[in-house]
Amino acid sequence: MAKKITDDQGNVYVETKPWYKRWWIWVIIVAVVLILFGIIGSSGDGGSSSSTSKSGKVTTSQPTTIEVDYDRYKVKDSKTFKANYTNNDWDSATVKIKKITVYKLARKYKFDSDDDGKFNIDGFVKVNMSVKAHSDISIYPEQGTLNFDNQQSTSADESWDGDINTDAEKSGAVYFPVKNLKNVSSIRNVRFKFTGNNQDDFSKGHDYDINLDLDK
């Protein structure tokens, strides 16, 4: 109850407590603090959409997709290996392989190959590369083959290779379907074979046979 005070002239005053002495104010403050701590704790305990596997490789919880020859595929996991490979064996061109990515698909897909017909796949190997022409050339990495894990695969599409004029450079990605893929780390090396021709002298063509170890 508020305390009444009477001065010497008979005036009556009511003494009110300071706000910090009111018990209900402190109840509200404590409740607000507890709510804030609860919000901070919940945001730090599982608000992220990513998870870390035992190997330390971070994978997203939501599947991504890739597009190969106008078809889309859901991806369960992927791993990229830096190749940093340069080939100057042929005077007419410089070939660089920048990186190789292995994709494990979310499920098996039916794949229609011009060379091998229809078959089931559960992965892709993507080779990111570039070709710098020193003469007028025709080069066909997307008509080549890739060997890995006792499998041989032909390219899934043909889009960016072909004729390249002198001093021009073309870059692109070559996708190879994988019939059986245990996981993205199961492929330890690849053998990439394709051909190139000099447009002015077809006798000066070149056959590429590139072996690359994938560092783990």
FENTA-V519809 format. One record per residue. N is the residue number from 1. RES is the residue in one small letter. OMEGA is omega in whole degrees, 0 to 359 (999 if undefined). Layout:
N,RES,OMEGA  N,RES,OMEGA
//
This chain:
1,m,180  2,a,182  3,k,179  4,k,180  5,i,179  6,t,180  7,d,184  8,d,181  9,q,176  10,g,178  11,n,183  12,v,178  13,y,177  14,v,180  15,e,178  16,t,180  17,k,172  18,p,185  19,w,184  20,y,176  21,k,179  22,r,186  23,w,183  24,w,176  25,i,181  26,w,175  27,v,179  28,i,181  29,i,179  30,v,180  31,a,179  32,v,180  33,v,179  34,l,179  35,i,180  36,l,178  37,f,179  38,g,179  39,i,180  40,i,181  41,g,181  42,s,180  43,s,180  44,g,185  45,d,181  46,g,178  47,g,182  48,s,181  49,s,181  50,s,178  51,s,181  52,t,180  53,s,182  54,k,181  55,s,180  56,g,181  57,k,182  58,v,177  59,t,180  60,t,181  61,s,178  62,q,181  63,p,174  64,t,177  65,t,173  66,i,178  67,e,180  68,v,179  69,d,176  70,y,175  71,d,182  72,r,182  73,y,175  74,k,184  75,v,177  76,k,183  77,d,177  78,s,178  79,k,183  80,t,179  81,f,177  82,k,182  83,a,182  84,n,184  85,y,176  86,t,180  87,n,177  88,n,182  89,d,181  90,w,182  91,d,185  92,s,184  93,a,170  94,t,181  95,v,177  96,k,172  97,i,188  98,k,181  99,k,178  100,i,181  101,t,177  102,v,180  103,y,170  104,k,184  105,l,183  106,a,178  107,r,176  108,k,178  109,y,173  110,k,182  111,f,182  112,d,181  113,s,178  114,d,184  115,d,189  116,d,180  117,g,182  118,k,177  119,f,180  120,n,176  121,i,173  122,d,178  123,g,174  124,f,167  125,v,179  126,k,178  127,v,175  128,n,187  129,m,175  130,s,179  131,v,176  132,k,184  133,a,174  134,h,173  135,s,173  136,d,186  137,i,167  138,s,184  139,i,192  140,y,174  141,p,180  142,e,170  143,q,182  144,g,179  145,t,177  146,l,177  147,n,179  148,f,176  149,d,179  150,n,176  151,q,173  152,q,185  153,s,173  154,t,186  155,s,182  156,a,181  157,d,178  158,e,188  159,s,190  160,w,181  161,d,181  162,g,183  163,d,177  164,i,181  165,n,182  166,t,178  167,d,176  168,a,179  169,e,178  170,k,179  171,s,178  172,g,179  173,a,178  174,v,181  175,y,176  176,f,179  177,p,180  178,v,181  179,k,182  180,n,181  181,l,180  182,k,178  183,n,187  184,v,179  185,s,185  186,s,177  187,i,186  188,r,177  189,n,179  190,v,175  191,r,188  192,f,182  193,k,175  194,f,186  195,t,174  196,g,180  197,n,172  198,n,185  199,q,180  200,d,182  201,d,184  202,f,176  203,s,180  204,k,177  205,g,182  206,h,175  207,d,179  208,y,175  209,d,191  210,i,176  211,n,181  212,l,172  213,d,180  214,l,181  215,d,179  216,k,999
//
